[in-house]
Amino acid sequence: LIDIRRQKNPILKEAVNHVIEKRFDEALKTLGEQVIESPDIAERIALLVENYFSFSEKERQSILIITPAHSDRIDVNRLIREKRVALGEISD
């Protein structure tokens, strides 16, 4: 038995349990609307960044973004950084 301590949200905890059990389809079903999917890379990244900024600055501090490819991660980080600079949250 594994004691999951990091996830406090019961839905996330359940999803992690499914992943540990290698039941990835169940993990995604558990997360439901929290998962953003799109076959178009540019659209997926744009949706992800838009969704990220729908949360307050404080809420965003605890958000974990997972991308399927390293190049996606680079694009997401760049776009988020650019918008945070534009909003005055961080300096360039």
C-alpha positions as CSV (number, residue, x, y, z in Angstrom):
1,L,0.0,0.0,0.0
2,I,1.3,3.4,-1.0
3,D,0.6,6.5,1.1
4,I,0.1,9.4,-1.2
5,R,1.0,12.6,0.7
6,R,1.5,15.2,-2.1
7,Q,-2.1,15.3,-3.5
8,K,-4.6,16.7,-1.0
9,N,-7.4,17.0,-3.5
10,P,-9.4,13.7,-3.4
11,I,-9.9,13.6,-7.2
12,L,-6.2,14.1,-7.8
13,K,-5.4,11.4,-5.2
14,E,-7.7,9.0,-6.9
15,A,-6.1,9.8,-10.3
16,V,-2.6,9.1,-8.9
17,N,-3.8,5.8,-7.5
18,H,-5.0,4.8,-10.9
19,V,-1.6,5.8,-12.4
20,I,0.2,3.7,-9.8
21,E,-2.0,0.8,-10.7
22,K,-1.1,1.5,-14.4
23,R,-4.8,2.2,-15.1
24,F,-4.1,5.3,-17.2
25,D,-7.6,5.4,-18.8
26,E,-9.2,5.5,-15.4
27,A,-6.8,8.2,-14.3
28,L,-7.9,10.4,-17.3
29,K,-11.6,9.6,-16.7
30,T,-11.2,10.6,-13.0
31,L,-9.6,14.0,-14.0
32,G,-12.4,14.6,-16.5
33,E,-12.7,18.2,-17.6
34,Q,-9.3,19.0,-16.0
35,V,-7.5,17.4,-18.9
36,I,-7.1,19.5,-22.0
37,E,-6.7,17.5,-25.2
38,S,-6.3,18.6,-28.8
39,P,-4.7,16.8,-31.7
40,D,-3.4,20.2,-33.0
41,I,-0.3,21.2,-31.1
42,A,-0.6,25.0,-31.5
43,E,-4.3,24.8,-30.4
44,R,-3.5,22.6,-27.4
45,I,-0.7,25.0,-26.3
46,A,-3.0,28.1,-26.7
47,L,-5.8,26.4,-24.8
48,L,-3.4,25.4,-22.0
49,V,-2.0,28.9,-21.6
50,E,-5.5,30.4,-21.7
51,N,-6.7,28.0,-19.1
52,Y,-3.6,28.7,-16.9
53,F,-4.4,32.4,-16.9
54,S,-8.0,31.8,-15.9
55,F,-6.7,31.2,-12.4
56,S,-5.5,33.9,-10.0
57,E,-1.8,34.5,-9.6
58,K,-1.9,32.8,-6.2
59,E,-3.7,29.7,-7.6
60,R,-1.3,29.5,-10.5
61,Q,1.6,28.9,-8.0
62,S,0.3,25.4,-7.3
63,I,-0.6,24.4,-10.9
64,L,1.4,21.6,-12.5
65,I,1.5,21.7,-16.3
66,I,2.3,18.5,-18.1
67,T,3.0,18.5,-21.8
68,P,3.6,15.4,-24.1
69,A,6.8,16.7,-25.6
70,H,9.8,18.7,-24.6
71,S,9.3,21.2,-27.4
72,D,5.7,21.8,-26.1
73,R,7.1,22.5,-22.7
74,I,9.5,25.1,-24.1
75,D,6.6,26.8,-26.1
76,V,4.3,26.8,-23.0
77,N,7.0,28.2,-20.7
78,R,7.8,31.0,-23.3
79,L,4.2,32.0,-23.8
80,I,3.4,32.0,-20.0
81,R,6.5,34.0,-19.3
82,E,5.7,36.5,-22.1
83,K,2.1,37.0,-20.7
84,R,3.4,37.3,-17.1
85,V,5.8,40.0,-18.2
86,A,3.0,41.8,-20.1
87,L,0.8,41.6,-16.9
88,G,3.6,43.0,-14.8
89,E,3.8,39.9,-12.6
90,I,7.5,39.5,-13.5
91,S,10.2,41.6,-15.1
92,D,11.8,40.8,-18.4
